[in-house]
Every structure is written in C-alpha cells, then in structure tokens.
Amino acid sequence: MDTIISLNGKGFGICAIDTLSFKSFLITKSNLNKFIEIGKNKFLAVSGYPGDVIQFTDFLQKTIQLYTLKTGLTLSTRSVANCLRKELSDCLRKNPLNINLILIGFDKIYGSSLYFIDYLGSLQRMNFCVQGHSSLILSSFLDRYYKQDLDLSEALDLLKKCVDILKKRFLISQTKLLVKIVDAEGCRCLGII
C-alpha cells in the first residue's frame, strides 16, 4: 500500500512518500516518516513490514557509521547502494526481509543519483521510480512527462500532478505525501503536498 514517487533532477534528487502506516485494512498511524538519513547527502525511502524496516535500517546505519569511523572516508551513493544490495541478498538466503528501498544521494563527483533496491536484492539505477500499488497508475504518466534535466520547480509540479492523479484514480486516499530533497546543500524536508 505504500506509495513512493522519486525523481532525479538536474543536481538534485527528490522523493515523495505517503505518511500512512497500514495493518491489513486498518490505518494504524497517519504521520509516519519513512525516510532514513544516511550521512549528510543521502537518504533512503523505505517500504515494507515495520519490524523488518526498523531492524534493517538500524543495522545499515550502524554499519556505514562504523566504516566511516574506521577509515575516515565517506561512502559514495553507489557504494551505499551496493552495500544495501549485498546485505539484502545475504538476508534472502538466511532470513528473508520484506523491504523495498529507494536510495537517493548527491556526490560532488557524480552528482545526484537514484537507486531502486527490492527485497530480492536486485539493484537498478534509475531516473525516476514509483513504488507501491500506485505504480500501476503513475509509471506511464512519468514515462511520458519526465525530462532528463528537470529543475526544482518542474519536479515539484510533476509531483503535484502525480498526487492529483492519485486523488482522482486511486482507491485508497493517500492525500498526505511528505517530500524530501537532496542536493549539494544536503538533505532537507520540503513539507507535505
């Protein structure tokens, strides 16, 4: 039921995620923050079972922090994505987790990047990504209207159009989407659209 819409723009990455927590057909929480910051210029948008999400993201944050303390180096977004992929594929063989991730980061050398990692450990770098049941509606829309070098105002307009489509065509009311951006200045929250 989770909805995650993410776009890679010109020098930034932006993501909108719903704030609802579901248990079967019941809404258990309506103001849940599903973003996990990893360092200054990277964050994860997560979906899946809450226990798996908390356990895996805590483990990941501590692992990356330990690596940074040991070596004195910060990992690039690509390195973090490959670390995530390896850990999820290892978990698949031992204790499978039901968790899907979108990693968005900004590096001075490579610029902004967006990676999709699913519960099977497959990794894909993308320009835009929609996750959840709403992907059945929004993927074709973004495929048509996404441009390679979006600026921030164009990306926000595109996200607002996606929300309008969800309000009009999607059965479940997900009117509150929390928006977060990462660029050269770091991660920051833009509020709810």
N, C-alpha and C positions, 0 to 999 in steps of 0.2 A: 504494500500500500504506500510505501514511502515514495516521494517524488523528489528527484534531484535533477536540476537543469544547470548545466555548466557550459561556459563559453570561453574560448581562448581569443583574446583580442590583441590589438597592437600594443605590446608592452605591458599587458595585464591579463589576469585570469579572473573570471567572475563566476560565482555559483549561487544558486537559489535553492533552498531546501525547505520542505514543509516542517512545521513545528509540532506535528501531532505524533502521539505515541499510541499504537493500537495493541489490543489484546483480543484476538478473534474479531468480533464485530463491535467491540466496545472501545471508545476513546478513553485512555487512562490518563493522558496528560496532553495539554494543548499548548504548552510553551517550552518544549524540549529543544535544546540546542544540540544539533547533530554534527557540529563542526568540531574538529580536534586540531589544534595548532601544533605544528611540529617545527620548532625553531621560529625564526623571525619572518621568513619569507616562504613558508609552506604550510598548507593545511589540508586536512582530509575531510571529505563529506562522506559520512558512513550511513549504511542502512543494513538492517538485519535484526536478529534476535538481540535484545538489550544486554543479556548476560555475555554473549559472545563478543558484542561490540565493546563493552567496557573492558573485558579481560584482554582482548587482543590489542586494543589501542593503548591501554596502560603498559602492556608488555613492550609494544613498539616504541612508545615514547621513552621508556627507561633504557631500552637497547640503544637507541640513537643518542641519547644523552650520555650513556656510558662510553660509546665510541668517540664522541666529541671530547669528553674529558680525558680519555686515554691518549688520543692522537693530537688533540688541539686543532683538528680540522673539522669544518662543517661539510656535511654531505650535500651533494647536488640533488636536485629534484629527481633526476634519472637514477641516481644511486639509491635514493629512498624508495623509489618505485620498484627497483629490482630487489631490494631487501624485503619489501612487502610481498612481492610475488613469491620469493623463496620461502618465507615464513608461512604463507597461506598454502603453498603446495606441500610443505612438510606437514602441516596440520591436517591436510587432506588424507594423508596416509596413516596418521596416528589418531587424531581426534577431530573429525571434520567440524568446521565452523560455518554457520550460515551468516556470512557477512560479505557485503559488496562495498567497494571503496572507489572513490574518485579523489585522486591526488592532484592538487593544483599548487604550483610553485613558480617562483621567479628567481632566476640566476643571472648574475651580471654578464656572464659569458654567453649563455644560451637564450636568455630572455624568458618569457613566460611559457609554461608547458602544462599540459593537462593529460593525466593518465587514468585509465579505467582498469581496475583490477577486480575480477569477480571471485566468487567463493571457491572456484576450482583452481585459482592461481594463474589464470591467463591474464596477460598484461598487454595493453594496447595504448599507444599514444594517439590522441585524437584532437580535433579542433573544436568539436562540441560533443556533448554527451547528455543523454536523457536516460534516467534510470527509474524503474518502477513501472506500475501499470500505465501511467501517463505517457510512457514512451511510445505506446501504440498510437497515440494521437499526435504527439509533438515531434516525433522523429522526422516525419515527412515535411512538416512545417519548417523545421530548422534546416533540413536538407535543401529546401527551396530558398529560404531567405537569409541564411548565414553567409557572410562575406569574410574573406580571409583577414583583412585589416580593419576590423571594427574599432571605432573609438568608444569611449566610455558611454557617451550619451546614446549612441546607436545600440550598444549592448543592453543598456537599461530599457530602451524602447522595445527591443526584441523580447526581453524577459517579461515586460508588461503585456505584450501581445500573447505570449505563451500563457500567462495567468488568465487573460481574458478567454482564451480558447478552453482552458481547463474549467473555468466557471460556466461556460456555455455548454460544453460537450461531455464533461467527465461526471460520472455518477456520484462520486464522493466529493464533498465540499472541502477543498483544500485552499482556503482563501488567504491563509497567512503563510507566505514564503519569506524566510529570512535570507537576506542577501549579504554575501561577503566577497571581498575583492582582495587580490594580492598583486602588488606591483613593486617597483624599485623602493618605494617607501615602506613596504612591509604589508602585513595583513591588517585589514580593518573591516568592521561591520558597517554596512550602509543602511541597515534597518529592514523593515518589513514592507513588502509590496503586495 
